[in-house]
Amino acid sequence: MLDEDGYFGESVAASYDESSAEMFDPRVVEPAVDVLAELAGARGRALEFGVGTGRVALPLAARGVEVHGIDLSRAMVERLRAKPGGDGIGVTIGDFATTEVEGTFSVAYLVYNTIMNLTSQDAQVDCFRNAAAHLEPGGCFVIEVAVPDLRRLPPGQDAVPFRVEEGRLGFDLYDVATQSVTSHHVTVKDECGRHLAVPFRYVWPAELDLMARLAGMRLRARWDGWTRKPFTSESRQHVSVWEKCVS
Ligand SMILES: C[S@@+](CC[C@H](N)C(=O)[O-])C[C@H]1O[C@@H](n2cnc3c(N)ncnc32)[C@H](O)[C@@H]1O
């Protein structure tokens, strides 16, 4: 199942837009693009880590921002290329924790929980260093990610269901000791079952702030989502913006 495209190989890529349809809703995408376009500024360039099929990159480019993407998955990037405007996005195939691209950017961003696809703390730290290395002084790194959902995990329990419906079951299996979580997706069609297990590393907001400091960045803003609602102790997600310190 796992090839050089990682967990986003041909079969996932083929159904990605459809299975994430709610994330393609303009009511979800436009507020993100508003924030990113503002941070990119009038003539700034934007770098997307994990550009995928272009859910955010394409509407951001349509606002006049030059966007470059990094992604491991050729299958996902093929879908981006096939869309109107797809050939206007430069893409480098590689790991966004370490891959270098030419030039500097006023904003780098990593959305839709994709920081959690890096399954070790070292890789997440490398990702912050890589973002900072691509930013102009004063440039910003933006992450959209869930707050770890451990409040749903009573002592002695390690599984949390996130989807239980006819033909589709999804549950997260936590290992709190290693800060890892594996999402299990089971689909049943025509009496045939398919199982996909995807490993993640969940990460705390304060831990991300420390990674930013290690990379020479400091927190500029943290919101509960792209509409810039205040981040509170009840927030289930956050959009955080770190800026590269001017040395
Ligand atoms: C959940 S999708 C998000 C795609 C797009 N950003 C969006 O919001 O729809 C995660 C994407 O990140 C890519 N990805 C995951 N880990 C990666 C890594 N270490 N380096 C580069 N790309 C990675 C996957 O191939 C996939 O295209």
The ligand as a Gaussian input file, in Angstrom:
#p B3LYP/6-31G(d) Opt

LIG

0 1
 C       -4.072000      16.172000       4.130000
 S       -3.242000      16.445000       2.605000
 C       -3.379000      18.208000       2.499000
 C       -3.252000      18.693000       1.082000
 C       -3.562000      20.180000       0.920000
 N       -2.626000      20.991000       1.676000
 C       -4.977000      20.474000       1.395000
 O       -5.126000      21.262000       2.330000
 O       -5.913000      19.901000       0.812000
 C       -1.527000      16.245000       3.068000
 C       -0.568000      16.406000       1.902000
 O        0.745000      16.482000       2.456000
 C        1.602000      15.604000       1.757000
 N        2.663000      15.186000       2.713000
 C        2.491000      14.497000       3.862000
 N        3.682000      14.365000       4.486000
 C        4.596000      14.986000       3.699000
 C        5.999000      15.218000       3.818000
 N        6.699000      14.784000       4.860000
 N        6.612000      15.910000       2.835000
 C        5.909000      16.360000       1.755000
 N        4.572000      16.183000       1.596000
 C        3.936000      15.503000       2.562000
 C        0.730000      14.484000       1.264000
 O        1.306000      13.846000       0.140000
 C       -0.555000      15.240000       0.934000
 O       -0.549000      15.716000      -0.383000

